[in-house]
Amino acid sequence: MMIKTPAFWSHRGTTAIALLPLTLLWRAGGALKQATARPYKSAIPVVCVGNLTAGGTGKTPLVGWLADRMSERGWRPAILTRGYGGSATGPLWVDPAAHDAGLCGDEPLMLADGRAVMVARDRAAGARAIASSRTHDVIIMDDGMQNPTLQRTLTIGVFDGGSGIGNGWLIPAGPLRTPFASGLDQLDIAVINGGDETALRTRIASKLPVFDAALRPEASIIEALADTPLLAFAGIARPARFFAGIEALGGQIAKKLSFADHHPYSQQDLAQIQEDAQRHGAEMITTQKDWMRLPADWRARIAMLPVSVDMDEETGFLDAVAARLAAAGHGNPADG
């Protein structure tokens, strides 16, 4: 079921307190899954880009960015993803010309723009398929920190700078998928996406390297619509971040519509969105991830706002990734 990020996850109020007993079940389930797992060790290194919390942290754009930067450094990466929201179980190489979000999910389709992307609900099977192709020498796994079926060579944890770890409690009382301290122990590198509004860096920096990043919306899209009222809609974990990005670029939002993460837009949904836009004399605009889920006949009517990753210390971050891979016996293939 696709839900919106609960507002009570940000503080320790009565709703969160009432749900605290259920966190014991979540912790027990996670511990059992870890204890009974027999992780598969891939023939090629696995770089996991994950998060300790539920909800959006900007992890998927970072996966695409990292694949591009590693390619520039001589690696031949393939992205491995579960394909949430799609019907395919895989292993399946994503082909944007032949596949849609209903089959492979919105994020894999977005990532597959010029990149090799494998959808596999069984992560070990996906890793075996990638390695057996003999055309790739590193796997970048989108999410999967809590999936113990595939051994990770390097784990990068991504945090949202605005929300941090919320109230610091486990699901369902809070956003944490795993206890914070033990979750940090699983990480090699941390990335804080957006301004660090919860002083998260001070809690992490003594344990592992921390890098700052930001998602930058494509300014030219908003500039082209500068004099036009906008109806902005998004079905992502944190729609407010999308709306704020538009407004930061000077976009004039006449109406905001928020849907659950990965929301599958029906014809009725889209007809209502279009009606609202006409009522406000507005142009419709959405995220790239949402745009991937739109029926083909609607894409021409709705503007799409892509984002790019801006890493503050790009060279230092990539060097840290390379150093940890080298320490695990996987040197850069471009070095010989």
Beta strands, then each sheet from edge to edge (+ up, - down):
strand 1: 46-50
strand 2: 77-81
strand 3: 92-93
strand 4: 117-119
strand 5: 138-142
strand 6: 154-160
strand 7: 189-193
strand 8: 210-217
strand 9: 229-234
strand 10: 252-258
strand 11: 283-287
strand 12: 303-305
strand 13: 307-311
sheet 1: 3+ 4- 2- 5- 1- 6- 7- 8- 13+
sheet 2: 10+ 9+ 11+ 12+
end
